[in-house]
Amino acid sequence: MGEASPEAKAAAAEEVVLNAAVAFAGQVVAAAQQAVSKADVPEALQGLMLRQYYLETAALCLRRLAESYEGAAADPPQPDLRDLLADGARRASEASAAVEALGDLSLDLLDRLL
């Protein structure tokens, strides 16, 4: 049996990363639901707590993604990837800002309920 092509290796690596991301997301959801279910607070407050947990996790992941793209853009494996990587950094930063704004809204809702 011959060695896998570079394309096949890249596809396999991508699949591993995607599977790990899905598994991580599943763990985050389960942990959030478990933590909220243990809280001795009204149901409406539990929903806010759950959304805040999701938002904080998403914001952290998006910040790390932006940092990763920025680092890769600074020293790309191929020079022609620099612009694409920089675009990824910009988009991840924009998404992070949007999620953080949702987090602020969620905290405002929480303040009003308390």
Phi and psi in radians as a Rosetta constraint file:
Dihedral C 1 N 2 CA 2 C 2 CIRCULARHARMONIC -1.407 0.35
Dihedral N 2 CA 2 C 2 N 3 CIRCULARHARMONIC 2.957 0.35
Dihedral C 2 N 3 CA 3 C 3 CIRCULARHARMONIC -1.305 0.35
Dihedral N 3 CA 3 C 3 N 4 CIRCULARHARMONIC 2.545 0.35
Dihedral C 3 N 4 CA 4 C 4 CIRCULARHARMONIC -1.179 0.35
Dihedral N 4 CA 4 C 4 N 5 CIRCULARHARMONIC 2.581 0.35
Dihedral C 4 N 5 CA 5 C 5 CIRCULARHARMONIC -1.202 0.35
Dihedral N 5 CA 5 C 5 N 6 CIRCULARHARMONIC 2.804 0.35
Dihedral C 5 N 6 CA 6 C 6 CIRCULARHARMONIC -1.008 0.35
Dihedral N 6 CA 6 C 6 N 7 CIRCULARHARMONIC -0.639 0.35
Dihedral C 6 N 7 CA 7 C 7 CIRCULARHARMONIC -1.134 0.35
Dihedral N 7 CA 7 C 7 N 8 CIRCULARHARMONIC -0.744 0.35
Dihedral C 7 N 8 CA 8 C 8 CIRCULARHARMONIC -1.147 0.35
Dihedral N 8 CA 8 C 8 N 9 CIRCULARHARMONIC -0.693 0.35
Dihedral C 8 N 9 CA 9 C 9 CIRCULARHARMONIC -1.114 0.35
Dihedral N 9 CA 9 C 9 N 10 CIRCULARHARMONIC -0.736 0.35
Dihedral C 9 N 10 CA 10 C 10 CIRCULARHARMONIC -1.130 0.35
Dihedral N 10 CA 10 C 10 N 11 CIRCULARHARMONIC -0.731 0.35
Dihedral C 10 N 11 CA 11 C 11 CIRCULARHARMONIC -1.119 0.35
Dihedral N 11 CA 11 C 11 N 12 CIRCULARHARMONIC -0.718 0.35
Dihedral C 11 N 12 CA 12 C 12 CIRCULARHARMONIC -1.149 0.35
Dihedral N 12 CA 12 C 12 N 13 CIRCULARHARMONIC -0.723 0.35
Dihedral C 12 N 13 CA 13 C 13 CIRCULARHARMONIC -1.128 0.35
Dihedral N 13 CA 13 C 13 N 14 CIRCULARHARMONIC -0.713 0.35
Dihedral C 13 N 14 CA 14 C 14 CIRCULARHARMONIC -1.090 0.35
Dihedral N 14 CA 14 C 14 N 15 CIRCULARHARMONIC -0.725 0.35
Dihedral C 14 N 15 CA 15 C 15 CIRCULARHARMONIC -1.101 0.35
Dihedral N 15 CA 15 C 15 N 16 CIRCULARHARMONIC -0.710 0.35
Dihedral C 15 N 16 CA 16 C 16 CIRCULARHARMONIC -1.090 0.35
Dihedral N 16 CA 16 C 16 N 17 CIRCULARHARMONIC -0.778 0.35
Dihedral C 16 N 17 CA 17 C 17 CIRCULARHARMONIC -1.116 0.35
Dihedral N 17 CA 17 C 17 N 18 CIRCULARHARMONIC -0.789 0.35
Dihedral C 17 N 18 CA 18 C 18 CIRCULARHARMONIC -1.094 0.35
Dihedral N 18 CA 18 C 18 N 19 CIRCULARHARMONIC -0.737 0.35
Dihedral C 18 N 19 CA 19 C 19 CIRCULARHARMONIC -1.096 0.35
Dihedral N 19 CA 19 C 19 N 20 CIRCULARHARMONIC -0.698 0.35
Dihedral C 19 N 20 CA 20 C 20 CIRCULARHARMONIC -1.139 0.35
Dihedral N 20 CA 20 C 20 N 21 CIRCULARHARMONIC -0.702 0.35
Dihedral C 20 N 21 CA 21 C 21 CIRCULARHARMONIC -1.121 0.35
Dihedral N 21 CA 21 C 21 N 22 CIRCULARHARMONIC -0.749 0.35
Dihedral C 21 N 22 CA 22 C 22 CIRCULARHARMONIC -1.128 0.35
Dihedral N 22 CA 22 C 22 N 23 CIRCULARHARMONIC -0.731 0.35
Dihedral C 22 N 23 CA 23 C 23 CIRCULARHARMONIC -1.100 0.35
Dihedral N 23 CA 23 C 23 N 24 CIRCULARHARMONIC -0.746 0.35
Dihedral C 23 N 24 CA 24 C 24 CIRCULARHARMONIC -1.071 0.35
Dihedral N 24 CA 24 C 24 N 25 CIRCULARHARMONIC -0.807 0.35
Dihedral C 24 N 25 CA 25 C 25 CIRCULARHARMONIC -1.057 0.35
Dihedral N 25 CA 25 C 25 N 26 CIRCULARHARMONIC -0.713 0.35
Dihedral C 25 N 26 CA 26 C 26 CIRCULARHARMONIC -1.075 0.35
Dihedral N 26 CA 26 C 26 N 27 CIRCULARHARMONIC -0.702 0.35
Dihedral C 26 N 27 CA 27 C 27 CIRCULARHARMONIC -1.153 0.35
Dihedral N 27 CA 27 C 27 N 28 CIRCULARHARMONIC -0.692 0.35
Dihedral C 27 N 28 CA 28 C 28 CIRCULARHARMONIC -1.096 0.35
Dihedral N 28 CA 28 C 28 N 29 CIRCULARHARMONIC -0.815 0.35
Dihedral C 28 N 29 CA 29 C 29 CIRCULARHARMONIC -1.067 0.35
Dihedral N 29 CA 29 C 29 N 30 CIRCULARHARMONIC -0.815 0.35
Dihedral C 29 N 30 CA 30 C 30 CIRCULARHARMONIC -1.105 0.35
Dihedral N 30 CA 30 C 30 N 31 CIRCULARHARMONIC -0.758 0.35
Dihedral C 30 N 31 CA 31 C 31 CIRCULARHARMONIC -1.120 0.35
Dihedral N 31 CA 31 C 31 N 32 CIRCULARHARMONIC -0.725 0.35
Dihedral C 31 N 32 CA 32 C 32 CIRCULARHARMONIC -1.112 0.35
Dihedral N 32 CA 32 C 32 N 33 CIRCULARHARMONIC -0.810 0.35
Dihedral C 32 N 33 CA 33 C 33 CIRCULARHARMONIC -1.113 0.35
Dihedral N 33 CA 33 C 33 N 34 CIRCULARHARMONIC -0.697 0.35
Dihedral C 33 N 34 CA 34 C 34 CIRCULARHARMONIC -1.156 0.35
Dihedral N 34 CA 34 C 34 N 35 CIRCULARHARMONIC -0.773 0.35
Dihedral C 34 N 35 CA 35 C 35 CIRCULARHARMONIC -1.111 0.35
Dihedral N 35 CA 35 C 35 N 36 CIRCULARHARMONIC -0.736 0.35
Dihedral C 35 N 36 CA 36 C 36 CIRCULARHARMONIC -1.209 0.35
Dihedral N 36 CA 36 C 36 N 37 CIRCULARHARMONIC -0.658 0.35
Dihedral C 36 N 37 CA 37 C 37 CIRCULARHARMONIC -1.153 0.35
Dihedral N 37 CA 37 C 37 N 38 CIRCULARHARMONIC -0.446 0.35
Dihedral C 37 N 38 CA 38 C 38 CIRCULARHARMONIC -1.429 0.35
Dihedral N 38 CA 38 C 38 N 39 CIRCULARHARMONIC -0.289 0.35
Dihedral C 38 N 39 CA 39 C 39 CIRCULARHARMONIC -1.268 0.35
Dihedral N 39 CA 39 C 39 N 40 CIRCULARHARMONIC 2.363 0.35
Dihedral C 39 N 40 CA 40 C 40 CIRCULARHARMONIC -1.619 0.35
Dihedral N 40 CA 40 C 40 N 41 CIRCULARHARMONIC 1.254 0.35
Dihedral C 40 N 41 CA 41 C 41 CIRCULARHARMONIC -2.409 0.35
Dihedral N 41 CA 41 C 41 N 42 CIRCULARHARMONIC 2.808 0.35
Dihedral C 41 N 42 CA 42 C 42 CIRCULARHARMONIC -1.017 0.35
Dihedral N 42 CA 42 C 42 N 43 CIRCULARHARMONIC 2.734 0.35
Dihedral C 42 N 43 CA 43 C 43 CIRCULARHARMONIC -1.027 0.35
Dihedral N 43 CA 43 C 43 N 44 CIRCULARHARMONIC -0.696 0.35
Dihedral C 43 N 44 CA 44 C 44 CIRCULARHARMONIC -1.069 0.35
Dihedral N 44 CA 44 C 44 N 45 CIRCULARHARMONIC -0.660 0.35
Dihedral C 44 N 45 CA 45 C 45 CIRCULARHARMONIC -1.236 0.35
Dihedral N 45 CA 45 C 45 N 46 CIRCULARHARMONIC -0.601 0.35
Dihedral C 45 N 46 CA 46 C 46 CIRCULARHARMONIC -1.072 0.35
Dihedral N 46 CA 46 C 46 N 47 CIRCULARHARMONIC -0.724 0.35
Dihedral C 46 N 47 CA 47 C 47 CIRCULARHARMONIC -1.072 0.35
Dihedral N 47 CA 47 C 47 N 48 CIRCULARHARMONIC -0.738 0.35
Dihedral C 47 N 48 CA 48 C 48 CIRCULARHARMONIC -1.122 0.35
Dihedral N 48 CA 48 C 48 N 49 CIRCULARHARMONIC -0.725 0.35
Dihedral C 48 N 49 CA 49 C 49 CIRCULARHARMONIC -1.090 0.35
Dihedral N 49 CA 49 C 49 N 50 CIRCULARHARMONIC -0.730 0.35
Dihedral C 49 N 50 CA 50 C 50 CIRCULARHARMONIC -1.110 0.35
Dihedral N 50 CA 50 C 50 N 51 CIRCULARHARMONIC -0.814 0.35
Dihedral C 50 N 51 CA 51 C 51 CIRCULARHARMONIC -1.092 0.35
Dihedral N 51 CA 51 C 51 N 52 CIRCULARHARMONIC -0.676 0.35
Dihedral C 51 N 52 CA 52 C 52 CIRCULARHARMONIC -1.122 0.35
Dihedral N 52 CA 52 C 52 N 53 CIRCULARHARMONIC -0.704 0.35
Dihedral C 52 N 53 CA 53 C 53 CIRCULARHARMONIC -1.045 0.35
Dihedral N 53 CA 53 C 53 N 54 CIRCULARHARMONIC -0.825 0.35
Dihedral C 53 N 54 CA 54 C 54 CIRCULARHARMONIC -1.059 0.35
Dihedral N 54 CA 54 C 54 N 55 CIRCULARHARMONIC -0.784 0.35
Dihedral C 54 N 55 CA 55 C 55 CIRCULARHARMONIC -1.113 0.35
Dihedral N 55 CA 55 C 55 N 56 CIRCULARHARMONIC -0.756 0.35
Dihedral C 55 N 56 CA 56 C 56 CIRCULARHARMONIC -1.128 0.35
Dihedral N 56 CA 56 C 56 N 57 CIRCULARHARMONIC -0.706 0.35
Dihedral C 56 N 57 CA 57 C 57 CIRCULARHARMONIC -1.141 0.35
Dihedral N 57 CA 57 C 57 N 58 CIRCULARHARMONIC -0.785 0.35
Dihedral C 57 N 58 CA 58 C 58 CIRCULARHARMONIC -1.094 0.35
Dihedral N 58 CA 58 C 58 N 59 CIRCULARHARMONIC -0.741 0.35
Dihedral C 58 N 59 CA 59 C 59 CIRCULARHARMONIC -1.078 0.35
Dihedral N 59 CA 59 C 59 N 60 CIRCULARHARMONIC -0.762 0.35
Dihedral C 59 N 60 CA 60 C 60 CIRCULARHARMONIC -1.100 0.35
Dihedral N 60 CA 60 C 60 N 61 CIRCULARHARMONIC -0.798 0.35
Dihedral C 60 N 61 CA 61 C 61 CIRCULARHARMONIC -1.089 0.35
Dihedral N 61 CA 61 C 61 N 62 CIRCULARHARMONIC -0.740 0.35
Dihedral C 61 N 62 CA 62 C 62 CIRCULARHARMONIC -1.171 0.35
Dihedral N 62 CA 62 C 62 N 63 CIRCULARHARMONIC -0.648 0.35
Dihedral C 62 N 63 CA 63 C 63 CIRCULARHARMONIC -1.098 0.35
Dihedral N 63 CA 63 C 63 N 64 CIRCULARHARMONIC -0.771 0.35
Dihedral C 63 N 64 CA 64 C 64 CIRCULARHARMONIC -1.139 0.35
Dihedral N 64 CA 64 C 64 N 65 CIRCULARHARMONIC -0.646 0.35
Dihedral C 64 N 65 CA 65 C 65 CIRCULARHARMONIC -1.120 0.35
Dihedral N 65 CA 65 C 65 N 66 CIRCULARHARMONIC -0.772 0.35
Dihedral C 65 N 66 CA 66 C 66 CIRCULARHARMONIC -1.064 0.35
Dihedral N 66 CA 66 C 66 N 67 CIRCULARHARMONIC -0.763 0.35
Dihedral C 66 N 67 CA 67 C 67 CIRCULARHARMONIC -1.090 0.35
Dihedral N 67 CA 67 C 67 N 68 CIRCULARHARMONIC -0.693 0.35
Dihedral C 67 N 68 CA 68 C 68 CIRCULARHARMONIC -1.125 0.35
Dihedral N 68 CA 68 C 68 N 69 CIRCULARHARMONIC -0.802 0.35
Dihedral C 68 N 69 CA 69 C 69 CIRCULARHARMONIC -1.098 0.35
Dihedral N 69 CA 69 C 69 N 70 CIRCULARHARMONIC -0.728 0.35
Dihedral C 69 N 70 CA 70 C 70 CIRCULARHARMONIC -1.061 0.35
Dihedral N 70 CA 70 C 70 N 71 CIRCULARHARMONIC -0.774 0.35
Dihedral C 70 N 71 CA 71 C 71 CIRCULARHARMONIC -1.108 0.35
Dihedral N 71 CA 71 C 71 N 72 CIRCULARHARMONIC -0.732 0.35
Dihedral C 71 N 72 CA 72 C 72 CIRCULARHARMONIC -1.173 0.35
Dihedral N 72 CA 72 C 72 N 73 CIRCULARHARMONIC -0.634 0.35
Dihedral C 72 N 73 CA 73 C 73 CIRCULARHARMONIC -1.182 0.35
Dihedral N 73 CA 73 C 73 N 74 CIRCULARHARMONIC -0.525 0.35
Dihedral C 73 N 74 CA 74 C 74 CIRCULARHARMONIC -1.208 0.35
Dihedral N 74 CA 74 C 74 N 75 CIRCULARHARMONIC -0.503 0.35
Dihedral C 74 N 75 CA 75 C 75 CIRCULARHARMONIC -2.529 0.35
Dihedral N 75 CA 75 C 75 N 76 CIRCULARHARMONIC 1.242 0.35
Dihedral C 75 N 76 CA 76 C 76 CIRCULARHARMONIC -1.205 0.35
Dihedral N 76 CA 76 C 76 N 77 CIRCULARHARMONIC 2.614 0.35
Dihedral C 76 N 77 CA 77 C 77 CIRCULARHARMONIC -1.138 0.35
Dihedral N 77 CA 77 C 77 N 78 CIRCULARHARMONIC -0.447 0.35
Dihedral C 77 N 78 CA 78 C 78 CIRCULARHARMONIC -2.398 0.35
Dihedral N 78 CA 78 C 78 N 79 CIRCULARHARMONIC 2.317 0.35
Dihedral C 78 N 79 CA 79 C 79 CIRCULARHARMONIC -0.952 0.35
Dihedral N 79 CA 79 C 79 N 80 CIRCULARHARMONIC -0.580 0.35
Dihedral C 79 N 80 CA 80 C 80 CIRCULARHARMONIC -1.287 0.35
Dihedral N 80 CA 80 C 80 N 81 CIRCULARHARMONIC -0.072 0.35
Dihedral C 80 N 81 CA 81 C 81 CIRCULARHARMONIC -1.594 0.35
Dihedral N 81 CA 81 C 81 N 82 CIRCULARHARMONIC -0.208 0.35
Dihedral C 81 N 82 CA 82 C 82 CIRCULARHARMONIC -0.927 0.35
Dihedral N 82 CA 82 C 82 N 83 CIRCULARHARMONIC -0.843 0.35
Dihedral C 82 N 83 CA 83 C 83 CIRCULARHARMONIC -1.150 0.35
Dihedral N 83 CA 83 C 83 N 84 CIRCULARHARMONIC -0.701 0.35
Dihedral C 83 N 84 CA 84 C 84 CIRCULARHARMONIC -1.126 0.35
Dihedral N 84 CA 84 C 84 N 85 CIRCULARHARMONIC -0.741 0.35
Dihedral C 84 N 85 CA 85 C 85 CIRCULARHARMONIC -1.160 0.35
Dihedral N 85 CA 85 C 85 N 86 CIRCULARHARMONIC -0.705 0.35
Dihedral C 85 N 86 CA 86 C 86 CIRCULARHARMONIC -1.116 0.35
Dihedral N 86 CA 86 C 86 N 87 CIRCULARHARMONIC -0.661 0.35
Dihedral C 86 N 87 CA 87 C 87 CIRCULARHARMONIC -1.120 0.35
Dihedral N 87 CA 87 C 87 N 88 CIRCULARHARMONIC -0.711 0.35
Dihedral C 87 N 88 CA 88 C 88 CIRCULARHARMONIC -1.059 0.35
Dihedral N 88 CA 88 C 88 N 89 CIRCULARHARMONIC -0.723 0.35
Dihedral C 88 N 89 CA 89 C 89 CIRCULARHARMONIC -1.089 0.35
Dihedral N 89 CA 89 C 89 N 90 CIRCULARHARMONIC -0.773 0.35
Dihedral C 89 N 90 CA 90 C 90 CIRCULARHARMONIC -1.105 0.35
Dihedral N 90 CA 90 C 90 N 91 CIRCULARHARMONIC -0.806 0.35
Dihedral C 90 N 91 CA 91 C 91 CIRCULARHARMONIC -1.147 0.35
Dihedral N 91 CA 91 C 91 N 92 CIRCULARHARMONIC -0.702 0.35
Dihedral C 91 N 92 CA 92 C 92 CIRCULARHARMONIC -1.136 0.35
Dihedral N 92 CA 92 C 92 N 93 CIRCULARHARMONIC -0.663 0.35
Dihedral C 92 N 93 CA 93 C 93 CIRCULARHARMONIC -1.139 0.35
Dihedral N 93 CA 93 C 93 N 94 CIRCULARHARMONIC -0.720 0.35
Dihedral C 93 N 94 CA 94 C 94 CIRCULARHARMONIC -1.122 0.35
Dihedral N 94 CA 94 C 94 N 95 CIRCULARHARMONIC -0.746 0.35
Dihedral C 94 N 95 CA 95 C 95 CIRCULARHARMONIC -1.122 0.35
Dihedral N 95 CA 95 C 95 N 96 CIRCULARHARMONIC -0.679 0.35
Dihedral C 95 N 96 CA 96 C 96 CIRCULARHARMONIC -1.081 0.35
Dihedral N 96 CA 96 C 96 N 97 CIRCULARHARMONIC -0.745 0.35
Dihedral C 96 N 97 CA 97 C 97 CIRCULARHARMONIC -1.099 0.35
Dihedral N 97 CA 97 C 97 N 98 CIRCULARHARMONIC -0.692 0.35
Dihedral C 97 N 98 CA 98 C 98 CIRCULARHARMONIC -1.151 0.35
Dihedral N 98 CA 98 C 98 N 99 CIRCULARHARMONIC -0.735 0.35
Dihedral C 98 N 99 CA 99 C 99 CIRCULARHARMONIC -1.162 0.35
Dihedral N 99 CA 99 C 99 N 100 CIRCULARHARMONIC -0.675 0.35
Dihedral C 99 N 100 CA 100 C 100 CIRCULARHARMONIC -1.123 0.35
Dihedral N 100 CA 100 C 100 N 101 CIRCULARHARMONIC -0.634 0.35
Dihedral C 100 N 101 CA 101 C 101 CIRCULARHARMONIC -1.136 0.35
Dihedral N 101 CA 101 C 101 N 102 CIRCULARHARMONIC -0.698 0.35
Dihedral C 101 N 102 CA 102 C 102 CIRCULARHARMONIC -1.110 0.35
Dihedral N 102 CA 102 C 102 N 103 CIRCULARHARMONIC -0.660 0.35
Dihedral C 102 N 103 CA 103 C 103 CIRCULARHARMONIC -1.090 0.35
Dihedral N 103 CA 103 C 103 N 104 CIRCULARHARMONIC -0.700 0.35
Dihedral C 103 N 104 CA 104 C 104 CIRCULARHARMONIC -1.110 0.35
Dihedral N 104 CA 104 C 104 N 105 CIRCULARHARMONIC -0.731 0.35
Dihedral C 104 N 105 CA 105 C 105 CIRCULARHARMONIC -1.071 0.35
Dihedral N 105 CA 105 C 105 N 106 CIRCULARHARMONIC -0.765 0.35
Dihedral C 105 N 106 CA 106 C 106 CIRCULARHARMONIC -1.079 0.35
Dihedral N 106 CA 106 C 106 N 107 CIRCULARHARMONIC -0.707 0.35
Dihedral C 106 N 107 CA 107 C 107 CIRCULARHARMONIC -1.160 0.35
Dihedral N 107 CA 107 C 107 N 108 CIRCULARHARMONIC -0.638 0.35
Dihedral C 107 N 108 CA 108 C 108 CIRCULARHARMONIC -1.096 0.35
Dihedral N 108 CA 108 C 108 N 109 CIRCULARHARMONIC -0.731 0.35
Dihedral C 108 N 109 CA 109 C 109 CIRCULARHARMONIC -1.068 0.35
Dihedral N 109 CA 109 C 109 N 110 CIRCULARHARMONIC -0.761 0.35
Dihedral C 109 N 110 CA 110 C 110 CIRCULARHARMONIC -1.079 0.35
Dihedral N 110 CA 110 C 110 N 111 CIRCULARHARMONIC -0.765 0.35
Dihedral C 110 N 111 CA 111 C 111 CIRCULARHARMONIC -1.039 0.35
Dihedral N 111 CA 111 C 111 N 112 CIRCULARHARMONIC -0.707 0.35
Dihedral C 111 N 112 CA 112 C 112 CIRCULARHARMONIC -1.204 0.35
Dihedral N 112 CA 112 C 112 N 113 CIRCULARHARMONIC -0.583 0.35
Dihedral C 112 N 113 CA 113 C 113 CIRCULARHARMONIC -1.294 0.35
Dihedral N 113 CA 113 C 113 N 114 CIRCULARHARMONIC -0.500 0.35
